[in-house]
Amino acid sequence: MAKARDDMHRTDVIALPMASPGTQRSLTVHRWGEPGARPKVYIQAGLHADELPGVMTACQLIPLLDSAQQAGQISGEVILLPCANPIGLSQSLHGLHHGRFSFVDGAGNFNRGWPDLGSMVLPLVDGKLGSDPDENIPVMRAALRDAVASLPHLSERQAHQKALLSLSIDADFVFDLHCDAQALLHLFANVEHEDLVMELGCDMGAPVVMLESSIDAGLFDECNGGPWVKVRRAMGLSPDALPAACFAPTIELRGQGDVSPTLAAQDASNIMAFLRRRGMIGGTVPDLAKALCDATPTEGCDMVLAPSAGMVVWHKPIGATVERGDHLADILDLTAHDPLSSGVQVLSPQTGLLFSHRLTYLTRPGDVLGQIAGATPLSHRQVGQFLNP
């Protein structure tokens, strides 16, 4: 691990295993504050490496954190990875960047298949947790660090997951910056952190905030936050005895095309406002803005599916409030004698806010065309079933 240091912040470089002869990738880790101090904040961007708005926001955070460090305002430790997935960054095919799914090491989504640390931690804390949260929380964090240390790291992807978790797993706050295809800014967090994620939503100006009830669906956020709930339930403890001591929201910074220094500066400033309000960073705390929405369950978020193959022609824009059965779009059959009159209607499956569209306009039957955030849980949406593949 190479290190660089100045008065502002430290930069570490973590090398990943050589994936093939002559190639090797690495993670650049930015650090502020005192190592091991509390509270600890971990922020990463680009786990889906083709989602660059979060990367732009993370870059904008660096000078803000430098200023806070220079002013003596960082009370704990802050760790930031502007580019959390060098594997995905390297994946281009025929001039197109593909950073959501791995080309190697079993393929799969980079934000799926994260380890079930809750099950790994249970035997490590058996008989060690009581009724005092001040004693239980350090025990849990130590066990989580031990569990991560025991993870395999033979392949590049295994080492990548282990490296990220070694930085994040004992943090108080874990922010995972993503984006959608074409979308409004939206947030996800565990239902136990509804107050915190709604506060963050107020700071970010988010028109959609969704609550997850799953804890071990294999996503990065649940890998960090879920073990606290899983261990508590397995051991029959109360939330007072073992709080969910890691707030791990996913922040979806609009769509893939929204790589804007103006938006990123705004988002970085809003994240800093939340950190100041929560005592992570000193300085003037801005007034909390009014919420733009109520929190809704992920089980109430429905997928708009393509009924046929063809070209998508939208009639409802992103941000539209829709009713079940509304005419959202048409799918045009480009092989028809008159393609314009061949449209198959796409109707809304749910009442709520249409907050995303797919990025491309040519579709296959069953493709997800968009997403609607609704207040009512849907019978066909399973707990733990995430929004997109």
C-alpha positions in Angstrom: 0.0 0.0 0.0 1.6 3.3 -1.1 0.9 6.4 0.8 1.0 10.2 0.2 0.4 12.8 2.8 0.0 16.6 3.1 -1.5 18.9 5.6 -5.0 18.5 4.0 -5.5 14.8 3.7 -3.7 11.4 3.2 -4.0 9.3 0.1 -3.4 5.6 0.1 -3.2 3.3 -2.9 -4.4 -0.3 -2.4 -3.2 -2.7 -5.1 -5.5 -5.5 -6.3 -4.2 -8.9 -7.4 -2.8 -9.1 -10.9 -5.8 -10.3 -13.0 -3.7 -11.2 -16.0 0.0 -10.9 -16.9 1.1 -7.3 -17.4 -2.1 -5.8 -15.8 -2.9 -4.7 -12.3 -5.5 -2.3 -10.9 -5.6 -0.4 -7.7 -7.9 1.7 -5.4 -7.2 5.2 -4.4 -8.3 6.0 -0.9 -8.6 9.6 0.5 -8.6 10.0 4.3 -9.2 13.0 6.6 -9.3 13.2 10.4 -7.8 10.8 12.9 -7.6 7.1 12.0 -9.9 5.1 14.3 -11.6 8.2 15.7 -15.4 8.5 16.0 -17.6 9.2 14.2 -16.4 7.4 11.1 -17.8 8.3 7.7 -17.2 6.2 4.5 -18.2 7.5 1.1 -17.7 5.6 -2.2 -18.7 6.3 -5.8 -18.7 4.3 -8.9 -19.3 0.8 -7.6 -21.2 0.5 -10.9 -18.3 2.0 -12.8 -20.4 3.4 -15.6 -22.4 5.6 -13.2 -20.2 8.7 -13.2 -22.4 11.4 -11.6 -21.4 10.0 -8.1 -17.8 10.1 -9.2 -18.1 13.7 -10.1 -19.8 14.5 -6.7 -17.0 12.6 -4.9 -14.4 14.7 -6.7 -16.3 17.8 -5.5 -16.2 16.6 -2.0 -12.4 16.5 -1.8 -11.9 20.3 -1.6 -14.8 20.7 0.8 -13.3 18.1 3.1 -9.8 19.7 2.7 -11.3 23.0 3.9 -13.0 21.3 6.8 -9.8 19.6 7.8 -7.8 22.9 7.5 -10.4 24.6 9.8 -10.1 21.8 12.3 -13.8 20.8 11.8 -13.4 17.0 11.2 -14.1 15.4 14.6 -13.7 11.8 13.6 -12.5 10.0 10.4 -13.6 10.4 6.8 -12.7 7.9 4.1 -13.6 8.7 0.4 -13.2 6.6 -2.7 -14.0 8.6 -5.8 -13.6 5.6 -8.1 -14.5 2.5 -6.1 -14.4 0.0 -9.0 -11.2 0.0 -11.2 -12.3 -3.4 -12.5 -15.4 -2.0 -14.0 -13.6 1.2 -15.2 -11.4 -1.0 -17.4 -14.3 -2.7 -19.2 -15.0 -1.3 -22.7 -16.3 -3.2 -25.7 -16.7 -1.8 -29.2 -16.4 1.8 -27.9 -19.0 1.4 -25.1 -18.2 1.4 -21.4 -19.8 -1.5 -19.5 -19.3 -1.0 -15.7 -22.4 -2.6 -14.1 -21.6 -6.3 -14.7 -18.2 -8.0 -14.4 -16.8 -9.5 -17.5 -14.8 -12.1 -15.5 -14.7 -13.8 -12.1 -18.1 -15.3 -12.5 -19.6 -12.2 -14.1 -22.6 -10.7 -12.3 -23.6 -7.3 -11.0 -20.9 -5.5 -9.1 -23.5 -4.5 -6.5 -24.8 -8.1 -5.9 -23.2 -11.1 -4.3 -21.7 -9.3 -1.3 -21.1 -11.7 1.6 -23.5 -12.4 4.4 -21.5 -11.0 7.2 -24.4 -11.3 9.7 -24.1 -15.1 9.6 -20.4 -14.9 9.9 -20.5 -12.6 12.9 -23.1 -14.6 14.9 -20.6 -17.2 16.3 -18.1 -14.4 17.0 -20.4 -12.5 19.3 -22.2 -15.4 20.9 -22.2 -14.9 24.6 -20.6 -11.5 24.3 -23.6 -9.2 23.9 -25.7 -7.9 26.8 -28.1 -5.1 27.4 -25.6 -2.2 27.2 -25.3 -0.6 23.7 -22.1 1.2 24.7 -20.5 -2.2 25.3 -22.3 -4.1 22.5 -21.4 -1.8 19.6 -17.6 -2.1 19.9 -18.0 -5.9 20.2 -20.0 -6.0 17.0 -17.6 -3.7 15.1 -14.6 -5.8 16.2 -16.4 -9.0 15.1 -17.3 -7.4 11.7 -13.6 -6.5 11.2 -12.6 -10.1 12.0 -15.2 -11.4 9.6 -14.0 -9.2 6.8 -10.4 -10.2 7.5 -11.3 -13.8 7.0 -12.9 -13.3 3.6 -11.1 -14.9 0.6 -9.0 -12.6 -1.6 -7.6 -14.9 -4.3 -9.4 -13.4 -7.3 -9.3 -9.8 -8.2 -13.1 -9.5 -7.5 -12.8 -11.2 -4.1 -9.9 -8.8 -3.2 -11.9 -5.9 -4.4 -14.9 -6.7 -2.2 -12.6 -7.4 0.8 -10.7 -4.1 0.3 -13.9 -2.0 0.2 -15.4 -3.8 3.2 -12.2 -3.4 5.2 -12.6 0.3 4.8 -16.3 0.6 5.4 -17.5 -2.2 7.7 -16.9 -0.4 11.1 -18.2 3.0 9.9 -21.0 4.9 11.5 -22.1 6.2 8.1 -21.6 4.5 4.8 -22.7 6.4 1.7 -22.8 4.5 -1.6 -23.1 7.0 -4.5 -24.9 5.6 -7.6 -27.2 6.8 -10.4 -29.9 5.3 -12.6 -30.4 5.4 -16.3 -32.5 8.5 -16.7 -34.0 9.5 -13.3 -34.8 11.9 -10.6 -32.5 12.0 -7.6 -33.6 9.3 -5.2 -32.5 7.5 -2.0 -32.7 4.0 -0.4 -32.1 3.0 3.2 -33.2 0.4 5.7 -36.5 1.0 7.3 -34.8 1.3 10.7 -33.2 4.5 9.5 -36.3 6.2 8.2 -35.6 9.4 10.2 -32.0 9.7 9.0 -32.7 9.0 5.4 -35.6 11.5 5.4 -33.3 14.1 6.9 -30.7 13.3 4.2 -33.5 13.5 1.6 -34.4 17.0 2.8 -30.7 18.0 2.5 -30.3 16.5 -0.9 -33.7 17.7 -2.3 -34.8 14.2 -3.1 -38.3 13.8 -4.5 -38.1 10.0 -3.9 -37.0 8.2 -0.7 -37.5 4.5 -0.4 -37.2 2.2 2.6 -35.8 -1.3 2.3 -36.9 -4.0 4.8 -34.4 -6.7 3.5 -31.0 -7.0 5.3 -29.0 -9.6 3.4 -29.9 -9.5 -0.3 -26.3 -9.3 -1.3 -26.0 -5.5 -1.9 -23.1 -3.4 -0.6 -25.4 -1.2 1.6 -27.1 -4.3 3.2 -23.7 -6.0 3.7 -22.7 -3.0 5.9 -25.9 -2.2 7.6 -27.7 -5.6 7.7 -25.6 -7.5 10.1 -26.6 -5.3 13.0 -30.3 -6.2 12.5 -29.6 -9.8 11.7 -27.5 -10.4 14.9 -30.0 -8.5 17.0 -32.9 -10.7 15.8 -31.0 -13.9 16.0 -30.0 -13.2 19.6 -33.3 -11.8 20.7 -32.0 -8.4 21.7 -33.8 -5.1 21.7 -33.1 -2.2 19.4 -31.9 -0.3 22.5 -29.4 -3.0 23.4 -28.1 -3.3 19.8 -29.0 -0.4 17.6 -28.5 -0.5 13.9 -25.3 1.5 14.3 -24.4 1.8 10.7 -26.5 4.1 8.5 -25.8 2.9 5.0 -28.0 4.7 2.4 -27.7 4.4 -1.3 -27.8 7.8 -3.0 -28.9 7.7 -6.7 -27.7 10.9 -8.3 -30.2 11.1 -11.1 -29.2 9.5 -14.5 -26.0 8.4 -16.2 -26.0 11.5 -18.4 -26.1 13.9 -15.4 -22.3 14.3 -15.1 -22.4 18.0 -14.3 -20.0 20.1 -12.2 -22.9 22.3 -11.1 -25.1 19.4 -10.0 -22.1 17.6 -8.4 -21.1 20.7 -6.4 -24.7 21.1 -5.2 -24.9 17.4 -4.2 -21.5 17.6 -2.4 -22.5 20.7 -0.5 -25.8 18.9 0.5 -23.9 15.9 1.7 -21.6 18.1 3.8 -24.7 19.8 5.3 -26.0 16.5 6.5 -22.6 15.5 7.9 -22.5 18.9 9.8 -26.0 18.5 11.1 -25.1 15.0 12.4 -21.9 16.2 14.1 -19.5 14.5 11.8 -18.1 17.8 10.7 -18.1 21.1 12.5 -19.1 24.5 11.1 -22.4 26.3 10.5 -25.4 23.9 10.1 -27.9 25.1 7.5 -31.6 25.0 8.2 -33.2 21.7 7.2 -35.2 22.1 4.0 -38.8 20.8 3.7 -39.2 17.2 2.6 -40.2 16.9 -1.0 -41.9 13.5 -0.4 -42.9 10.9 2.1 -40.9 7.7 2.4 -42.3 4.7 0.5 -41.4 1.0 0.6 -39.2 -0.6 -2.0 -42.0 -3.2 -2.2 -44.2 -0.4 -3.5 -41.9 0.4 -6.4 -43.1 -1.2 -9.5 -41.3 -2.0 -12.8 -42.8 -0.8 -16.1 -42.2 -3.8 -18.3 -42.1 -3.9 -22.1 -45.0 -6.0 -23.5 -43.3 -6.4 -26.9 -40.1 -5.7 -28.9 -39.7 -2.4 -30.7 -38.9 1.3 -30.1 -40.1 3.0 -27.0 -42.1 6.2 -27.4 -42.8 7.8 -24.0 -45.9 9.8 -23.3 -45.2 10.4 -19.6 -42.0 12.2 -18.6 -39.8 11.4 -15.7 -41.3 13.2 -12.7 -44.9 12.6 -13.7 -47.4 11.5 -11.1 -49.4 8.6 -12.7 -52.4 6.5 -11.8 -52.7 2.7 -12.4 -53.7 2.1 -16.0 -52.4 5.5 -17.3 -51.0 5.4 -20.8 -47.2 5.7 -20.3 -45.7 4.8 -23.6 -46.0 2.9 -26.9 -43.8 0.2 -28.3 -43.5 0.6 -32.1 -43.0 -2.5 -34.3 -40.4 -1.3 -36.7 -41.1 -4.2 -39.1 -44.8 -3.2 -39.5 -46.2 -1.8 -42.8 -47.0 1.4 -40.8 -44.8 1.5 -37.7 -46.5 4.6 -36.4 -49.9 2.9 -36.2 -48.4 -0.4 -34.8 -47.9 0.9 -31.3 -48.6 -1.5 -28.4 -49.7 0.6 -25.4 -47.7 0.5 -22.1 -50.0 1.1 -19.2 -49.0 2.1 -15.7 -48.9 -0.9 -13.3 -49.0 1.3 -10.2 -50.1 4.6 -8.8 -47.2 6.8 -7.9 -44.2 8.9 -9.2 -42.6 7.8 -12.4 -39.0 8.5 -11.4 -36.9 6.7 -14.0 -36.8 5.8 -17.7 -34.4 3.3 -19.3 -31.4 4.9 -21.1 -32.0 3.3 -24.5 -35.1 3.3 -26.7 -34.9 -0.1 -28.4 -36.4 -2.8 -26.2 -37.1 -6.5 -25.9 -40.2 -8.1 -24.3 -39.9 -8.1 -20.5 -37.3 -5.3 -20.4 -37.7 -2.8 -17.5 -38.7 0.5 -19.2 -39.0 2.6 -16.0 -39.9 2.6 -12.3 -42.8 4.0 -10.3 -42.5 4.7 -6.6 -45.8 4.0 -4.9 -47.0 4.0 -1.4 -48.7 0.7 -1.4 -46.7 -2.6 -1.1 -47.3 -4.9 -4.1 -48.1 -8.6 -3.8 -45.7 -9.5 -6.6 -42.8 -7.5 -5.1 -40.8 -9.8 -2.7 -38.9 -8.5 0.3 -35.3 -8.5 -0.6 -35.9 -8.4 -4.3 -34.0 -5.3 -5.4 -35.2 -2.9 -8.1 -33.1 -3.8 -11.1 -30.9 -6.7 -12.1 
